[in-house]
Amino acid sequence: MALVTTAEVCDANPQLIVTGELRAVLPVFQIYGRRPFFSGPIVTLKVFEDNVLIREFLEEKGNGRVLVVDGGGSLRCAILGGNPVVQAQNNGWAGIVVNGCVRDVDEINGCDIGVRALHSHPVKASKKGIGERHVPITVAGTRICDGEWLYADTDGILISKTELSV
């Protein structure tokens, strides 16, 4: 998104909001990383207090995609840390949205990538490798499907069934 704000996207597409093709995620996320604006096609992942599958995704080439992780909203540990975020930045991911916690915040804030998470937490996640890839998830009151588009800026996060232009 070439500096088109989420507010402008909403203003230009009121009919998509009415039909549910454009949805705003509840404003519960903290902003991390050096990229406050980011957008891209979504890849979904569902895990709980486990980060193995997150790391596996971020080892792949991102090609401008956004990884959206339903971590069950857990505030008991961090499912994303600095090393995977550095790897995501280096592999071309546009951003990561985590319905859970992150850690290594100073390292994440030094990365040229957009990251949203509920909060930070010093305890690391387990490593069982349990989760579901490319499945519909619900994050902050919004249903999100693999292949949809995410638009994020300092006003919030939008989910669209298709790529939008203003």
Disulfide bonds with the S-S distance in Angstrom:
none
